[in-house]
Amino acid sequence: MIRLTFHDPSEKPAAQLQASDIRITGGVLWNHVDHGLIACFAGGFWKHRGKYYPSISLAGGCCLVFGIARDALVSDPISLFAVTGNVFRANGVAVAEYDEKQDLWQGLIRPLTWQSMRVVSAAAASALTDLSRPVTLNPWDYPGDDRGPAISSSK
């Protein structure tokens, strides 16, 4: 289960909810089952239930997912995703920046641009991929660096 926490300007947790699937489409966070619209980005803050928060964290064993069911690219499990203002981080590493004018996420390490992504619990991630040919994509690994390929087949 993913614990989504909204943080006030002093970084203290202010509001919290749980879900197994958080969807991010442009500057909107939502959940299709339990929560509907969760938050939207405006002017450097995330608006949730009428209040504005500078940062959000998504904690628990979760994976970042790109693509559609059965044709998805899934990251390795990560313990913490965070969004501070318009910067998306994975375990503290800045991965992407949200461009509010274009309503797109721009990769900071890899030259990727995308409109939507999902953060799902690690337990739910296996149901999203074709197990006969799983592919892992970690947008925080630069292509061709010393740590191996950025996209690799899982074994």
Backbone bond lengths (Angstrom), bond angles and torsions (degrees), N, CA, C in turn:
res aa  C-N    CA-C-N  psi(-1)  N-CA   C-N-CA  omega(-1)  CA-C   N-CA-C  phi
1 M - - - 1.451 - - 1.538 108.60 -
2 I 1.309 116.01 139.65 1.470 122.57 179.58 1.526 108.34 -94.37
3 R 1.319 115.61 133.07 1.468 121.10 175.41 1.530 107.24 -104.38
4 L 1.333 116.29 110.10 1.452 122.22 179.03 1.523 107.50 -95.87
5 T 1.336 116.44 124.00 1.458 121.72 -177.09 1.520 109.93 -124.95
6 F 1.324 115.90 131.96 1.460 122.51 173.47 1.522 107.29 -94.54
7 H 1.337 116.18 133.60 1.466 121.38 -177.40 1.518 109.95 -112.06
8 D 1.347 115.69 137.85 1.460 120.31 177.19 1.527 109.05 -79.31
9 P 1.334 119.44 176.24 1.470 121.36 -176.87 1.529 114.58 -56.90
10 S 1.316 118.53 -24.37 1.474 119.99 178.36 1.527 111.71 -87.00
11 E 1.346 116.64 8.05 1.469 124.03 -179.78 1.529 113.58 74.09
12 K 1.330 117.66 7.35 1.463 120.59 177.61 1.525 109.87 -79.03
13 P 1.349 117.41 141.59 1.469 119.72 175.58 1.525 110.13 -61.49
14 A 1.339 116.51 131.76 1.462 120.21 -177.24 1.523 112.72 -117.52
15 A 1.324 117.06 -33.54 1.467 121.46 179.02 1.517 106.89 -147.46
16 Q 1.332 116.39 150.80 1.453 120.40 -175.18 1.522 111.09 -147.23
17 L 1.329 116.15 147.83 1.456 121.33 171.73 1.520 108.85 -150.44
18 Q 1.334 116.01 165.98 1.459 121.07 -179.89 1.517 110.17 -125.66
19 A 1.339 115.22 145.14 1.461 121.72 177.56 1.525 108.04 -160.16
20 S 1.306 116.72 162.05 1.458 120.10 176.32 1.529 111.25 -97.80
21 D 1.344 117.01 -6.19 1.457 122.16 -175.90 1.529 108.78 -152.39
22 I 1.322 117.11 116.48 1.461 122.79 175.81 1.524 106.59 -115.56
23 R 1.310 116.19 126.01 1.461 120.84 -179.65 1.524 109.65 -105.37
24 I 1.324 114.59 139.40 1.454 121.05 179.14 1.523 106.90 -122.88
25 T 1.315 115.87 113.26 1.458 121.98 179.40 1.520 106.92 -121.20
26 G 1.334 115.22 106.86 1.456 119.16 -174.12 1.519 108.85 58.20
27 G 1.323 116.69 -124.18 1.454 121.60 179.73 1.516 113.73 -99.03
28 V 1.327 117.41 30.62 1.460 121.11 -179.45 1.518 109.93 -125.22
29 L 1.331 116.44 131.06 1.462 122.70 171.91 1.510 107.43 -103.99
30 W 1.324 117.16 132.75 1.450 120.23 -178.66 1.517 110.74 -153.31
31 N 1.320 114.47 165.93 1.456 122.60 177.66 1.520 106.95 -136.84
32 H 1.303 116.71 127.45 1.462 121.23 -173.16 1.529 114.49 -77.57
33 V 1.329 118.95 -12.02 1.464 120.37 -175.81 1.529 113.03 -107.29
34 D 1.324 116.64 -60.91 1.462 120.75 -169.71 1.522 115.82 -98.32
35 H 1.324 118.12 -33.10 1.462 119.79 -166.73 1.532 115.55 -116.33
36 G 1.313 118.84 -20.44 1.460 120.06 -174.88 1.527 109.94 64.02
37 L 1.330 117.44 -138.01 1.457 121.85 177.65 1.526 109.35 -66.64
38 I 1.316 116.15 124.92 1.471 120.86 -179.38 1.524 110.24 -101.52
39 A 1.323 117.12 -48.95 1.465 120.70 -177.62 1.521 109.70 -160.21
40 C 1.330 115.55 159.29 1.464 120.41 172.63 1.521 109.13 -137.48
41 F 1.326 114.33 149.72 1.457 122.13 -176.27 1.523 109.99 -89.25
42 A 1.312 116.00 133.71 1.465 120.88 177.39 1.522 109.46 -154.49
43 G 1.314 116.04 121.01 1.460 121.20 173.95 1.519 115.40 58.30
44 G 1.316 117.46 34.93 1.462 120.93 176.80 1.516 115.04 92.55
45 F 1.330 117.95 -0.30 1.467 121.84 -178.81 1.526 110.54 -128.92
46 W 1.327 115.47 160.09 1.461 122.95 176.30 1.521 108.13 -104.80
47 K 1.326 116.46 119.45 1.462 121.70 -178.72 1.529 109.35 -91.82
48 H 1.337 114.91 122.84 1.464 122.54 179.54 1.524 108.16 -135.23
49 R 1.330 116.40 118.83 1.464 122.92 179.45 1.534 112.57 51.01
50 G 1.316 116.33 44.92 1.455 121.88 174.80 1.516 115.55 82.35
51 K 1.338 118.04 -1.58 1.471 121.05 178.72 1.526 109.17 -115.48
52 Y 1.340 115.16 153.27 1.457 121.71 -177.83 1.522 110.12 -108.26
53 Y 1.330 115.67 131.67 1.464 121.98 -178.18 1.527 109.61 -125.51
54 P 1.351 117.73 136.91 1.458 119.95 -179.66 1.527 113.60 -77.38
55 S 1.347 117.56 -20.51 1.458 118.14 -178.78 1.526 112.10 -148.93
56 I 1.332 112.52 157.19 1.457 122.67 -179.58 1.521 106.93 -135.00
57 S 1.324 117.39 142.72 1.462 120.23 172.24 1.522 109.40 -123.71
58 L 1.331 115.57 147.61 1.454 123.21 177.34 1.519 106.08 -125.22
59 A 1.321 116.87 105.32 1.456 121.80 -172.37 1.518 111.66 -113.64
60 G 1.312 114.79 155.95 1.455 122.40 -178.30 1.516 107.67 120.83
61 G 1.290 117.81 171.44 1.458 120.12 175.82 1.513 108.52 -71.66
62 C 1.342 117.38 102.21 1.460 119.84 -177.68 1.524 110.83 -136.31
63 C 1.309 114.48 160.47 1.459 122.12 -178.50 1.523 109.46 -123.35
64 L 1.313 114.85 149.03 1.455 121.69 174.41 1.520 107.05 -91.90
65 V 1.339 117.10 131.62 1.466 121.58 -175.78 1.523 109.58 -123.80
66 F 1.335 114.97 133.05 1.458 122.78 173.61 1.516 107.46 -119.18
67 G 1.315 117.76 141.58 1.456 120.86 176.30 1.514 112.10 100.46
68 I 1.320 113.69 -172.43 1.459 120.17 -177.25 1.526 109.74 -106.71
69 A 1.316 116.37 166.19 1.465 122.04 -177.88 1.522 110.74 -50.56
70 R 1.302 114.92 139.86 1.461 125.08 178.45 1.517 114.21 67.61
71 D 1.317 118.64 -4.73 1.455 121.64 176.06 1.535 107.96 -135.15
72 A 1.321 114.98 36.27 1.461 120.38 -172.82 1.522 111.68 -98.70
73 L 1.320 115.11 152.63 1.460 122.92 168.67 1.521 105.94 -101.95
74 V 1.323 116.96 128.51 1.457 122.57 -173.48 1.522 109.14 -123.55
75 S 1.328 116.96 134.81 1.467 120.47 177.72 1.516 110.36 -78.44
76 D 1.311 115.33 167.38 1.463 120.59 169.08 1.526 107.50 -64.28
77 P 1.333 118.65 158.27 1.474 120.12 176.68 1.530 111.37 -61.33
78 I 1.319 115.15 138.13 1.469 123.68 -178.82 1.526 107.15 -125.86
79 S 1.312 117.25 141.67 1.466 119.48 -178.58 1.521 112.97 -83.12
80 L 1.354 118.42 -25.84 1.457 119.76 -176.94 1.519 112.19 -148.51
81 F 1.323 115.92 121.78 1.454 122.90 167.47 1.514 105.74 -107.78
82 A 1.330 117.31 147.44 1.462 120.50 179.01 1.520 109.20 -146.32
83 V 1.320 115.33 148.89 1.453 121.83 173.96 1.521 106.42 -125.70
84 T 1.327 115.77 116.45 1.459 121.40 176.10 1.513 106.73 -114.49
85 G 1.329 115.27 113.33 1.459 118.62 -172.25 1.512 108.93 61.70
86 N 1.327 116.33 -119.04 1.458 120.01 179.91 1.528 113.66 -107.18
87 V 1.338 118.17 14.72 1.467 121.64 -177.99 1.529 110.09 -107.10
88 F 1.338 115.39 125.14 1.457 123.30 179.58 1.527 108.56 -97.74
89 R 1.333 116.99 129.48 1.460 122.12 -177.78 1.528 111.27 -123.27
90 A 1.329 115.23 149.38 1.463 122.73 172.74 1.518 107.00 -121.29
91 N 1.335 117.01 116.58 1.471 122.13 -175.89 1.527 112.23 47.99
92 G 1.314 116.76 42.20 1.461 122.29 175.87 1.515 115.66 87.90
93 V 1.332 118.37 -9.96 1.459 122.02 -179.10 1.535 108.90 -91.98
94 A 1.324 116.79 124.72 1.469 121.04 178.14 1.523 108.70 -67.69
95 V 1.336 115.96 119.16 1.456 122.81 -174.55 1.525 111.81 -104.49
96 A 1.333 116.46 -40.20 1.463 120.20 -174.86 1.520 110.47 -151.37
97 E 1.320 113.52 160.93 1.458 121.12 177.24 1.527 108.11 -128.21
98 Y 1.334 115.72 134.40 1.459 120.51 -179.83 1.517 109.91 -85.92
99 D 1.335 116.19 127.51 1.456 122.42 176.25 1.522 106.76 -100.09
100 E 1.318 116.10 105.01 1.459 121.79 -174.69 1.531 112.04 -64.27
101 K 1.316 117.65 -34.82 1.466 120.67 -178.76 1.532 111.84 -67.94
102 Q 1.326 116.23 -39.01 1.463 120.31 -179.56 1.531 112.24 -92.94
103 D 1.329 117.52 -10.50 1.459 123.35 -176.92 1.527 111.31 56.88
104 L 1.357 115.42 44.22 1.460 122.41 -178.26 1.516 110.68 -135.69
105 W 1.311 115.66 154.11 1.456 123.12 171.62 1.517 107.87 -98.39
106 Q 1.323 116.57 131.91 1.455 122.93 -179.52 1.524 108.60 -113.72
107 G 1.342 116.53 123.89 1.453 120.99 178.18 1.514 111.18 -62.00
108 L 1.324 117.31 139.36 1.464 121.67 178.82 1.525 111.78 -96.40
109 I 1.331 117.50 -25.77 1.459 121.66 -179.39 1.525 110.27 -103.48
110 R 1.323 115.43 -45.26 1.469 121.68 178.52 1.525 108.73 -103.48
111 P 1.303 118.41 146.51 1.467 120.84 -179.64 1.541 111.64 -78.96
112 L 1.317 115.81 66.13 1.462 122.17 -179.77 1.517 109.70 -117.43
113 T 1.319 116.38 147.10 1.454 122.71 171.42 1.519 106.27 -130.70
114 W 1.338 116.51 134.93 1.455 119.40 179.76 1.506 110.35 -147.61
115 Q 1.326 115.51 157.49 1.456 121.30 -178.72 1.518 111.42 -99.48
116 S 1.340 116.84 -30.59 1.462 118.37 -177.14 1.520 111.47 -141.77
117 M 1.323 113.94 157.00 1.459 122.53 177.00 1.518 107.56 -156.80
118 R 1.294 115.96 168.00 1.462 121.36 178.13 1.509 108.95 -132.05
119 V 1.310 116.14 146.43 1.457 122.26 169.34 1.521 104.37 -113.38
120 V 1.326 116.06 117.84 1.461 120.76 -177.45 1.521 109.47 -123.43
121 S 1.327 115.99 154.44 1.456 119.54 176.33 1.523 108.57 -62.53
122 A 1.324 116.67 146.91 1.461 120.89 -178.78 1.525 110.55 -58.00
123 A 1.314 117.55 -34.52 1.463 120.86 179.23 1.519 111.80 -64.36
124 A 1.327 117.83 -33.42 1.464 121.60 -178.99 1.524 112.57 -84.57
125 A 1.328 118.18 -16.77 1.461 121.37 -174.67 1.524 112.61 -62.96
126 S 1.325 118.39 -36.54 1.464 120.19 -177.54 1.525 111.78 -64.73
127 A 1.305 118.52 -26.82 1.463 121.66 179.17 1.522 112.03 -74.46
128 L 1.323 117.71 -11.92 1.466 121.24 -176.13 1.513 114.29 -93.48
129 T 1.313 117.48 -10.13 1.462 119.43 -174.75 1.516 111.18 -120.23
130 D 1.302 114.65 158.60 1.450 121.60 173.79 1.525 106.25 -78.27
131 L 1.315 117.48 107.76 1.456 121.35 -174.16 1.520 113.24 -63.76
132 S 1.330 118.52 -16.68 1.460 120.30 178.30 1.532 111.77 -75.82
133 R 1.351 116.52 -19.13 1.467 119.94 179.14 1.527 111.56 -148.43
134 P 1.342 116.71 58.97 1.469 117.92 180.00 1.525 111.54 -67.44
135 V 1.306 115.64 142.73 1.458 122.36 178.78 1.515 107.80 -128.62
136 T 1.327 115.90 135.87 1.457 121.11 179.11 1.520 109.20 -108.19
137 L 1.317 116.58 133.28 1.456 122.18 176.50 1.518 107.61 -127.57
138 N 1.295 116.62 122.09 1.450 121.30 174.85 1.520 107.76 -115.55
139 P 1.330 117.74 106.51 1.467 120.08 -175.34 1.521 113.27 -68.01
140 W 1.321 117.74 -8.83 1.461 120.13 178.68 1.521 111.55 -91.59
141 D 1.340 119.02 -7.01 1.462 122.06 174.32 1.514 108.22 -92.58
142 Y 1.329 117.04 121.48 1.458 119.63 179.82 1.524 108.79 -73.14
143 P 1.334 118.55 137.35 1.462 121.01 -179.11 1.520 111.51 -57.04
144 G 1.324 115.42 129.03 1.452 120.32 175.07 1.507 115.65 78.78
145 D 1.334 119.17 15.91 1.459 119.06 178.12 1.530 109.29 -78.42
146 D 1.315 116.77 178.21 1.464 122.11 -174.58 1.519 113.98 -67.67
147 R 1.317 118.00 -14.93 1.470 120.51 -175.54 1.522 112.11 -85.97
148 G 1.295 118.62 3.33 1.460 120.48 179.39 1.511 111.28 109.99
149 P 1.322 116.60 -177.29 1.451 119.96 -176.06 1.530 112.07 -69.76
150 A 1.335 115.64 149.33 1.449 120.59 179.09 1.520 111.07 -76.32
151 I 1.311 117.29 -29.59 1.465 121.40 174.85 1.511 106.06 -118.72
152 S 1.320 116.10 121.80 1.462 118.94 -177.72 1.515 110.12 -141.23
153 S 1.304 115.73 149.74 1.460 120.23 176.43 1.509 108.79 -75.73
154 S 1.328 116.16 137.67 1.460 121.44 176.77 1.513 108.55 -82.41
155 K 1.303 115.82 152.64 1.473 119.44 178.97 1.483 110.47 -115.54
